[in-house]
Amino acid sequence: MSFRSIIFDMKGLRSRSQSHHRDGVGGVVSVSEGGGLVVLDGLKQSCWANMPPELLRDVLLRIEASEDAWPARKHVVACAGVCRSWREIMKEIVKSPQISSKLTFPISLKQPGPRDSLLQCYIKRNRSNQTYYLYLGLNQASTDDGKFLLAARKCRRATHTDYIISLNCDDVSRGSSTYIGKLRSNFLGTKFTIYDAHPPLCGASKVTKSRSTRLVSLKQVSPRVPAGNYPIAHVSYDLNVLGSRGPRIMQCVMDAIPASAVEPGGVAPTQTHFLHSRIETSPSIPFFRSKSTRVDNLQLVPSTTQNEGMLVLRNKSPRWHEQLQCWCLNFNGRVTVASVKNFQLVASPKNGVSEQAQENVILQFGKVGKDVFTMDYQYPISAFEAFAICLSSFDTKIACE
């Protein structure tokens, strides 16, 4: 049987399993840890599920190598949904974004981006319902087509504003089973906190600062932290000395990322599974066309030490262009419309890192259309963190404007 035939049969296998899942007939369907369906009965004795391990690995390696970009990448997700043996091998084959520069499974959105290049995405704003959609760019020349990643909805409160972030573009609410975090602003829109729906990856601990940086157990601060809301970053805006005519001053403190992560060989915490949460109770997560809803227990790995500070990011200072009579930054063609929202984030000198690390753009965000903005990010922040930081730029800043 040819390699092309194997892919064709695999697609049919997954289509049949999805049909069983929707109709409630046929095999009993369970859910996977990394994405996809696990059919326990109807397809349990399938010839694909009982392939020799060496042959199966070779087939899946070929599929992963050939389907390296979306929308063809959905076939890789389909393989992870055939059965448990396929899924376990796919989890080993598919590398994290920092190594592969690819977003494959939903957990990829919580993992740091590529080390040596910016992952190009874009955000579309829907003014009518105050919703924002994050897409993976598939074509550098256009933002008309892309792979949906995340959605956020703005919710105004009396004293603050929340941006609810979800894996499901059709169900963006705090009570949704696909809720993964939120951004909350103060009344003035100058200070923001990014919350994760799952505990931060630092040995179930939170990095805080007093006279010196120390680790504080989440158990000690849990009474102050609402269930499912774990602060992982803080964004602040200050008024420039030129007032509203000048660019904003922006700073981000990443609670769970060590400052050394921006240096060559530096390491940022990498989440490998979604921690046990309400996602488990959902019948499906419509993301990457995967029906995965089960989550594994996360192996928490300490991300910082007592002698190591948190990563601080600042916006790169623009330069005044005399001929254009405006403040300018080099976005390498990724931003085409002047806007006070445009920014580039680099490591702050407060981190004590090298000058080279301070020049490396970690996140850039800028306007390209009336309601379209590019968002490019790289290691050590994740797509989720980058999206939340960019959402803070949309919010009205009474004290800065």
Secondary structure, 3 states (H helix, E strand, C coil): CCHHHHHHHHHHHHHHHHHHHHHCCCCCEEECCCCCEEECCCCCCCCCCCCCHHHHHHHHHHHHHHCCCCCCCHHHHHHHCCCHHHHHHHHHHCCCHHHHCCCCCHHHHHCECCCCCCEEEEEEEECCCCEEEEEEECCCCCCCCEEEEEEEEEEECCCCEEEEEECCCCCCCCCCCCEEEEEEECCCCCEEEEEECCCCCCCCEEEEECCCEEEEEHHHHHHHCCCCCEEEEEEEEECCCCHHHCCCEEEEEEEEEEHHHHCCCCCCCCCCCCCCCHHHHCCCCCECCECCCCCCCCCCCCCCCCCCCEEEEEECCCEEECCCCEEECCCCCCCCECCCCCEEEEECHHHCCCHHHHHCCCEEEEECCCCEEEEEECCCCEHHHHHHHHHHHHCCCCCCC
